[in-house]
Amino acid sequence: MQFTKNSLFFPDQNLITLVSVDSTNRYAKLLVSNSRPVADGTVILAEHQSAGRGQMSSSWLSETGKNLTFSIIVHPFHLSPDQQFKLNKVVALSVFDLFAEMNLEVKIKWPNDIICPEGKLGGILIENIIQGNTLKHAIIGIGINLNQTEFPDAAGSAVSVRQLTGINYDLIEVLNLLLFHFGKRYLQLKRAEYGLIDTDYLKNLLGYNEICTYEIDGMQVAGIIRGILETGELELDFQGKIRLFWLKEIKFVHTGPPATN
Ligand code: BTN
């Protein structure tokens, strides 16, 4: 299938396809740092990344040509730096919407992993370039495990859609679908439909109002997510109090309370 420009949401959108690159996010950052303007919604897609990056300085491992590894460049000047987590929410929701359309039952794992009971299907790395009081550019890196059938141990809990459904997917067809959902969600953000975005995010968030086990300071504890602050911090009901956490400070272990022994 061919790439379809998302004219409704991004009139000048174009696709740059690379056979090999270190990281599509890094390539996108270089592109916006050049003096030539980059159209809103531009997509950089790579068949292979030699240094794909994940959250918290991790690596993103993906077999050549099997999965979707790409970055979308947007210019969210309608957002102030303290609203950046809203963009994380709409990106996570657009990947969620894609999987829902593929009839897969997935959840958003705070802040923006897309997981199913078998493992992690997709990851998101957003890098913002701030100028004054606005987000000048956002580089939205997305990795979706689509057709890979085996993952190295270093890929952690990765699982692909093919492993779940047995279907081999057309990468561009799935990319088109995802960009459609992203366009729709991004429009909600532009229209400041924050109530809708927040409700949808919480509705699909793993562990929202449910007891789960988390690792905090090396200890496994029971906690219940009660909300997410505007800044993106997690509000966890833990030992009778609401405490706030950043990504580095807490790790999701499993649903349900800690095992007793
Ligand atoms: C994570 O879950 O840790 C985030 C993974 C993000 C991976 C994508 S693949 C395309 C883009 N380029 C990168 O180097 N990383 C992101």
Residues whose N, C-alpha, C, O or C-beta is under 5 A from the ligand:
A	BS01	BTN	S23 T24 N25 A51 G52 R53 G54 Q55 W60 T69 F70 S71 G123 I124 L125 G141 I142 G143
